[in-house]
Amino acid sequence: MGAFDEPNPRFAQLLLEQFGGATGELSAALQYWVQSFYMEDAGIKDMLQDMATEEFSHVEMIGKLSNCAINWLRTSKIWSIT
């Protein structure tokens, strides 16, 4: 049994929130990245940019999970009905 054997709207909603919601990975990445612009200390600036890069990798992972869910929909009977 795979992760996307049947529709799971709640999981899809959680994925969307985690991707780009107010406290999601994209928001965190952009916050760290923008904060780094205003740092005069090179060490702190570098740390914030490293943190932003890590958060962007989380965005990528959640995007891949979303893609798995979308691919499930494309191959399901539900898609052919609409």
Summary of the structure (lengths in Angstrom):
residues: 82
radius of gyration: 17.2
end to end distance: 25.4
largest distance: 58.0
contacts: 200
relative contact order: 0.15
helix: 78%
strand: 0%
